[in-house]
């Protein structure tokens, strides 16, 4: 809840834990075992940011966050938590919500052009080798030099075929292009197409600034929910898509330094996929962005089962930490618990490591940044209940929200511009035309040659006959 210009996350009998908006761009992590209450915590934070006037982006991998657009309703569990925490100011509320979906079924479609996503991320989507990535990079460079826009998959397919057929002409200028690499890229494109890549690539190109919108009635920031139930089943595509969004956000927004509250809060659910599915050079790119993006007024929050899922260089940048219970079945689990405990400033009233093992569902250990930017002593609290509806919504309500959105007309219909596919086909037609003319000319020459030979033969024959007749006549006259 947003109360007195602060975000109330959780309470205990003795303490209330607040997140200060001006410290919210110091990034954060929500971790804990399955069923420990991470989704509730995510929802409470998202609602609070919205009420604070901070737009939010979050991923719905289970389909149970859509209820944000509706007010919550009383039930036994929520009533008990409100009473136990003595929440006198608590009220149910809906929040301005925009639904998005790469596939366009459960939200506005998010599209980008293949040109914009670039060869590095596309190579990751296609699971290419270094050699194949090198060839794809050459193909992108040829497209740039020859003004061939690569918008969607049909453009890239046409370009790959075109370059493959002319690879000997391009190799001297751009480097080695093998037919084997071209063939492998084309085969992997078919797999990407089967996974829904053809939905993601196209126009109109998504504008990342459309995530940063506000309700004109109350100033609340919009909560942007990416429906990712289907996308999440393709881990590589899911992780690469999130990296593209993060990179796009970083490259688009200007530097603002430290501000009173973030421009947007970005939540990465199942964050371990962002790192386990990425090669080293892309992980380094993520680390660099996380370190620098704070100055652009962006707060990043990673949600995962254990802090050990996050690289240490990123973990050290996460100043706001919420830890739910962790299970301990193996030595690796024990190590993860110890690591999580050591990341907090200890509280003399309890053992942090033992508390992580014994937390109940909905309870958490929390440490946030104080006014001076220092981590607070860890507190054991119960997370507040969400103000909006927990769970999913029916299709009628979802479609109502989608069609009433300001983005419905902007993104709903795909645009097919004159791009590489059309230009290459035109080039091929122009190349074939002179060939046909040459063939026609050769055919005409052959016909002319035959006629000339026939005429010559006929002329010679006629002259021979005429000559014999004249000769005979002269011979006869001489000997009369």
Buried (B, 14 or more C-beta within 10 A) or exposed (E): BBBEEBBBBBBBEEBBBBBBBBBBBBBBBBBBBEEBBBBBBBBBBBBBBBBBBBBBBBBBBEBBBBBBBBEBEEEEEBEEBBEEBEBEEBEBBBBBBBBBBBBBEBBBBBBBBBBBBBBBBBBBBBEBEEEBBBBBBBBBBBBEEBEBBBBBBBBBBBBBBBBBEEBEEBEEEBEEBBEEBBEBBBEBBEEBBEBBBBBBBBBBBBEBEBBBBBBEEEEBBBBBBBBBBBBBEBBBBBBBBBBBBBBBBBEEBEEBEEEEBBBBBBBBBBBBBBBEBBEEEBBEBBBEBBBEBBBBBBBBBBBBBBBBBBBEBBBEBBBBBBBBBBBBEEEEBBEBBBBBBEBBEEBEEBEBBEBBBEBEBBBBBBBBBBEEEEBBEBBBBBBBBBBBBBEBBEEEBBEEBBEEBEBEEEBBEEEEEEBBBBBBEEEBEEEEEEEEEEEEEEEEEEEEEEEEEEEEEEEEEEEEEEEEEEEEEEEEEEEE
